[in-house]
């Protein structure tokens, strides 16, 4: 089992958000509805809750697996939610899953792309066409399947 100080654990430390949320980020206002699953959209408003009621895990960018050396925090998530009140950020810091610098970068992150004001708004938008995604959503999903064959 890796401890936070072992080389393999250090390689898998979660990185700060990308300079801008990815093109399929569920928090972006310009991403078509219906790209992600109901399960994915259900996670978003949970981070709107009071700190004690939030999920304990960081919300990671969908572009990488958790075990990927390039795994990073979702930029939309970091920008939408107040880092000072994120339970996941506190736990990840204490567990050594992120560095102090990454925690600070998450707290200070501001998306250059418009994002929804809450996880609930993002989820509402995402679910709207989940059963009948439009052409733009279908193109985005096709692109995701080409680049991330492990997504279902």
C-alpha positions in Angstrom: 0.0 0.0 0.0 1.3 3.4 -0.9 1.8 6.1 1.7 1.7 9.8 0.7 5.5 9.9 0.8 6.2 6.9 -1.5 7.3 7.7 -5.1 4.3 5.9 -6.7 1.8 7.8 -4.5 3.6 11.1 -5.3 3.2 10.4 -9.0 -0.5 10.0 -8.5 -1.1 13.2 -6.5 -4.0 15.1 -7.9 -2.9 18.2 -9.8 -4.5 21.7 -9.8 -7.2 22.5 -12.4 -6.2 23.1 -16.0 -6.1 26.8 -17.1 -9.6 26.4 -18.4 -12.3 23.8 -17.8 -12.3 21.1 -20.5 -14.6 21.3 -23.5 -17.0 18.7 -22.0 -17.0 20.0 -18.4 -20.5 19.6 -16.9 -20.1 23.0 -15.2 -19.6 25.0 -18.4 -22.6 26.9 -19.6 -21.7 26.3 -23.2 -21.5 22.5 -23.0 -24.5 20.8 -24.6 -27.0 19.1 -22.3 -27.0 15.3 -22.0 -23.3 14.6 -22.3 -22.8 12.8 -19.0 -24.8 10.1 -17.2 -27.5 10.7 -14.6 -25.0 9.4 -12.0 -22.5 12.1 -13.0 -25.1 14.9 -12.9 -26.3 13.7 -9.5 -22.9 14.4 -8.0 -22.8 18.1 -8.9 -25.3 19.6 -6.5 -23.9 17.5 -3.6 -21.0 20.0 -3.4 -23.5 22.9 -2.9 -24.5 21.4 0.5 -23.1 22.7 3.8 -19.5 21.5 4.3 -20.4 18.7 6.7 -22.9 17.2 4.2 -20.7 17.2 1.1 -18.9 14.2 -0.5 -15.5 13.6 0.9 -13.8 13.0 -2.5 -12.4 15.6 -4.9 -14.3 16.1 -8.1 -11.8 15.2 -10.8 -11.7 16.2 -14.5 -13.4 13.6 -16.7 -10.5 13.6 -19.1 -8.2 11.4 -16.9 -8.6 8.3 -14.7 -7.9 8.6 -11.0 -4.8 6.4 -11.5 -3.4 8.5 -14.4 -0.3 10.5 -13.6 -2.1 13.6 -15.1 -5.2 13.4 -13.0 -6.4 16.9 -12.0 -9.2 18.6 -10.2 -12.1 19.6 -12.4 -11.7 23.3 -13.3 -15.5 23.9 -13.4 -15.9 22.3 -9.9 -13.0 24.4 -8.5 -14.5 27.6 -9.9 -18.1 26.9 -9.1 -17.7 25.9 -5.4 -16.1 27.9 -2.6 -12.8 26.1 -1.8 -12.9 27.4 1.7 -16.0 25.3 2.3 -15.2 22.1 0.4 -15.0 19.1 2.6 -13.2 17.2 -0.1 -10.4 19.8 -0.3 -9.8 19.6 3.4 -9.7 15.8 3.4 -7.5 15.6 0.4 -5.0 18.1 2.0 -4.9 16.1 5.2 -4.5 12.8 3.4 -1.6 14.0 1.2 -3.7 13.5 -2.0 -2.9 17.1 -3.0 -0.1 19.4 -2.0 -0.6 22.7 -0.1 0.2 24.5 -3.4 -2.6 22.5 -5.2 -5.0 23.2 -2.4 -4.3 27.0 -2.7 -4.6 26.8 -6.5 -8.0 25.2 -6.2 -9.2 27.9 -3.7 -7.9 30.7 -5.9 -9.2 29.2 -9.2 -11.5 31.3 -11.4 -12.6 29.9 -14.7 -12.0 32.1 -17.8 -15.0 30.3 -19.4 -18.6 31.0 -18.1 -19.7 28.3 -15.7 -22.9 27.7 -13.8 -23.3 29.4 -10.4 -24.0 26.1 -8.6 -23.8 22.4 -9.0 -27.6 22.3 -9.0 -27.8 24.6 -12.0 -25.2 22.6 -13.9 -27.1 19.4 -13.1 -30.4 20.8 -14.2 -28.9 21.9 -17.5 -27.1 18.6 -18.0 -30.2 16.5 -17.3 -32.5 18.5 -19.6 -31.7 16.5 -22.7 -30.2 13.4 -21.2 -32.8 11.1 -22.8 -32.6 12.9 -26.2 -29.2 14.6 -26.7 -29.1 17.0 -29.6 -26.5 16.9 -32.4 -23.9 19.0 -30.6 -24.1 16.7 -27.5 -23.9 13.6 -29.7 -20.7 15.0 -31.4 -19.2 15.7 -28.0 -20.0 12.2 -26.8 -18.5 10.7 -29.9 -15.3 12.7 -29.4 -15.1 11.6 -25.7 -15.5 8.0 -26.8 -12.6 8.3 -29.2 -10.3 9.9 -26.7 -11.5 8.0 -23.6 -12.5 4.5 -24.7 -13.0 3.4 -21.1 -16.0 5.7 -20.6 -19.5 4.2 -20.7 
